[in-house]
Amino acid sequence: MTLDYLKNLLRIDFTDDDSYLADLIDIAQIYIDFCVGEAYKTDDKALKLADILLQKFVTDMNTNRSTTISENIKQDRIVTTTLDLLSNYME
């Protein structure tokens, strides 16, 4: 995911947060790779799933300005399922 793509997705047209947003992209990608490995990167469909997950993580982190999740929030089944699917790829 590029910074320009993310800014378009979030409808951001200023440059003040560019460094912060670029960091969010990197952090989300690292998180996904640490959770599931990198074997999924050989499959186009898996890459699309990972990209959607990356978009969700970055959007959530930007919107909430935090990675803290309150106790009353339920587990996101789509995120869990997607991470499970991506982790099934063997290196």
VMD Tcl script that draws the C-alpha trace (Angstrom):
set ca {
  {0.00 0.00 0.00}
  {1.35 3.38 -0.92}
  {0.99 6.56 1.08}
  {-0.96 8.18 -1.75}
  {-3.38 5.25 -1.86}
  {-3.92 5.45 1.90}
  {-4.47 9.19 1.85}
  {-7.02 8.77 -0.91}
  {-8.72 5.98 1.05}
  {-8.89 8.14 4.18}
  {-9.74 11.28 2.17}
  {-6.72 13.15 3.49}
  {-5.42 15.94 1.28}
  {-2.83 17.56 3.55}
  {0.76 16.49 4.21}
  {1.03 17.12 7.96}
  {0.55 13.45 8.88}
  {2.46 11.85 6.00}
  {5.24 10.50 8.21}
  {2.74 9.16 10.75}
  {0.65 7.49 8.01}
  {3.72 5.94 6.40}
  {4.67 4.52 9.81}
  {1.17 3.06 10.20}
  {1.52 1.27 6.87}
  {4.86 -0.19 7.92}
  {3.61 -1.19 11.37}
  {0.49 -2.88 10.00}
  {2.54 -4.80 7.42}
  {5.04 -5.92 10.05}
  {2.18 -7.01 12.31}
  {0.58 -9.11 9.58}
  {3.90 -10.69 8.60}
  {4.79 -11.52 12.21}
  {1.34 -13.04 12.81}
  {1.23 -15.23 9.72}
  {4.69 -15.35 8.14}
  {5.41 -14.26 4.59}
  {4.54 -17.38 2.59}
  {1.18 -15.85 1.65}
  {3.02 -13.33 -0.54}
  {3.38 -15.97 -3.28}
  {-0.38 -16.14 -3.90}
  {-2.28 -13.30 -5.60}
  {-5.55 -13.99 -3.78}
  {-3.79 -14.08 -0.42}
  {-2.08 -10.79 -1.24}
  {-5.48 -9.22 -1.88}
  {-6.76 -10.50 1.47}
  {-3.67 -9.18 3.21}
  {-4.11 -5.81 1.50}
  {-7.68 -5.52 2.76}
  {-6.49 -6.42 6.25}
  {-3.70 -3.87 5.99}
  {-6.23 -1.20 4.99}
  {-8.42 -2.07 7.96}
  {-5.54 -1.99 10.44}
  {-4.20 1.33 9.17}
  {-7.66 2.90 9.05}
  {-8.45 1.73 12.58}
  {-5.12 2.93 13.97}
  {-5.52 6.31 12.27}
  {-9.12 6.76 13.36}
  {-8.54 5.69 16.96}
  {-5.03 7.15 17.18}
  {-4.29 4.17 19.36}
  {-3.80 0.42 19.31}
  {-5.64 0.07 22.61}
  {-8.89 -1.87 22.44}
  {-11.46 -1.35 25.14}
  {-12.78 -4.39 26.95}
  {-16.31 -3.95 25.64}
  {-15.28 -4.39 21.98}
  {-15.93 -7.80 20.52}
  {-13.34 -9.69 18.52}
  {-13.49 -8.95 14.80}
  {-14.22 -12.28 13.14}
  {-13.17 -11.07 9.69}
  {-9.74 -10.08 10.97}
  {-9.33 -13.35 12.86}
  {-10.46 -15.45 9.90}
  {-8.23 -13.57 7.47}
  {-5.19 -13.97 9.71}
  {-5.99 -17.68 10.02}
  {-6.28 -18.06 6.25}
  {-3.00 -16.23 5.61}
  {-1.20 -18.28 8.22}
  {-2.05 -21.50 6.39}
  {0.46 -20.73 3.65}
  {3.66 -22.72 4.17}
  {7.12 -21.36 3.43}
}
mol new
graphics top color blue
foreach p $ca { graphics top sphere $p radius 0.5 }
foreach p [lrange $ca 0 end-1] q [lrange $ca 1 end] { graphics top cylinder $p $q radius 0.2 }
display resetview
